[in-house]
Amino acid sequence: MVTVTAQKDLFGVADDRLPKGFRYSPDIGTPDLQRSVLEAIPALQLRSSRVS
């Protein structure tokens, strides 16, 4: 049985800085997917909101 301990990211992205349940994944999408998401953002009808 192998025991694995938490290890800080070599490039400074520490898991303890992220909200619980989140993880950093630098290669989550292909460059084409990333580009298409960025191109779609300007078309979104975003508005300010206030939560009270």
Secondary structure, 3 states (H helix, E strand, C coil): CCCCCCCCCCCCCCHHHCCCCCCCCCCCCCHHHHHHHHHHHHHCCCCCCCCC
